[in-house]
Amino acid sequence: MYDFPELFRQAFHQSWLKSAKKVPSFKERIPPLAECLEYSELVLDDNGGLAEVQREPGTNAHGMVGWVLTAKTPEYLRGRKFIIIANDITPGIVSFGPAEDKPPHKCTEFARK
């Protein structure tokens, strides 16, 4: 699951390359791969809200993980922000309880705002 943001980065870069084939002027606008996507993991802070953090993959304590991503695409040159949520099956061997419910709930609230 921690590969997802990088897979999104690759997909957004590919969208630039495809667009440049159709619209030659896009070729000069293609950002480097590393600049196509920025992301942070969303974790619960001490007050029960969300905080954006950069941390090593697999350091999550429960099975639901969220990210906020900002992708630069041919349609959104300055970037467009979106949220992804994934279920990590490794902690607790696929258990799902209150600890797993809070992060996606907060992520969806954040996305709706």
Secondary structure, 3 states (H helix, E strand, C coil): CCCHHHHHHHHHHHHHHHHHHHCHHHHHHCCCHHHCEEEEEEEECCCCCEEEECCCCCCCCCCEEEEEEEECCCCCCCCEEEEEEEECCCHHHCCCCHHHHHHHHHHHHHHHC
